[in-house]
Amino acid sequence: MSAMPEFLSSDHWISHLFSSQAAREGSVVRRKVRDVERFVGREKFLEDMERRGFPVLENAGQFVIFCNQEPIRRVV
């Protein structure tokens, strides 16, 4: 794998994720697992989410990120 261009650095990618309107409003965003692994790395991504206190679920090749610290309750 070649070096990632500066505009796609892991820090820039995470910063871009949290600049989205949904993230800024404390809503829910989702990203493809393969994109996270490619641009950030699973471990770094999950460490950053834990540091922020944001729960993350994985399903069907997607990470679902709750950009808040509210409890999650499965209803069905």
C-alpha positions as CSV (number, residue, x, y, z in Angstrom):
1,M,0.0,0.0,0.0
2,S,1.4,3.4,-1.0
3,A,1.6,6.3,1.4
4,M,-1.6,8.2,1.8
5,P,-1.7,11.8,0.4
6,E,-1.7,14.6,3.0
7,F,-5.3,15.5,2.2
8,L,-6.4,12.0,3.2
9,S,-4.4,11.7,6.4
10,S,-6.1,9.9,9.3
11,D,-6.4,13.1,11.4
12,H,-7.9,15.0,8.4
13,W,-10.4,12.2,7.7
14,I,-11.6,12.1,11.3
15,S,-11.8,15.9,11.4
16,H,-13.9,15.8,8.2
17,L,-16.2,13.2,9.7
18,F,-16.9,15.4,12.7
19,S,-17.4,18.6,10.7
20,S,-20.6,17.1,9.1
21,Q,-23.8,18.7,10.2
22,A,-25.2,15.5,11.7
23,A,-22.1,15.0,13.9
24,R,-22.1,18.7,15.0
25,E,-25.7,18.3,16.0
26,G,-25.0,15.2,18.1
27,S,-26.9,13.0,15.7
28,V,-25.9,9.7,14.0
29,V,-23.5,9.2,11.1
30,R,-22.3,6.0,9.4
31,R,-19.2,5.1,7.5
32,K,-18.2,2.1,5.6
33,V,-15.9,-0.2,7.6
34,R,-13.5,-0.5,4.6
35,D,-13.2,3.3,4.4
36,V,-12.4,3.6,8.1
37,E,-9.8,0.8,7.8
38,R,-8.3,2.3,4.7
39,F,-8.0,5.9,5.8
40,V,-7.8,5.7,9.6
41,G,-7.4,2.2,10.7
42,R,-9.9,0.4,12.9
43,E,-7.9,0.6,16.1
44,K,-7.2,4.3,15.9
45,F,-10.8,5.0,14.9
46,L,-12.2,3.1,17.8
47,E,-9.8,4.7,20.2
48,D,-10.8,8.1,19.0
49,M,-14.5,7.3,19.4
50,E,-13.9,6.0,22.9
51,R,-12.0,9.1,23.8
52,R,-15.0,11.2,22.7
53,G,-17.4,8.9,24.5
54,F,-19.3,8.1,21.2
55,P,-20.8,4.6,21.0
56,V,-20.1,2.8,17.7
57,L,-22.1,-0.2,16.3
58,E,-20.9,-2.3,13.4
59,N,-23.4,-4.0,11.0
60,A,-23.3,-5.1,7.4
61,G,-20.0,-3.5,6.6
62,Q,-21.0,-0.1,8.2
63,F,-20.0,1.6,11.4
64,V,-22.9,3.5,12.9
65,I,-21.5,6.3,15.1
66,F,-23.7,8.0,17.7
67,C,-22.2,11.5,18.1
68,N,-23.5,11.9,21.6
69,Q,-23.2,10.2,24.9
70,E,-26.9,9.2,25.3
71,P,-27.7,5.6,26.1
72,I,-28.6,3.2,23.3
73,R,-31.6,1.0,23.7
74,R,-32.5,-1.8,21.3
75,V,-36.2,-1.8,20.9
76,V,-36.8,-4.8,18.6
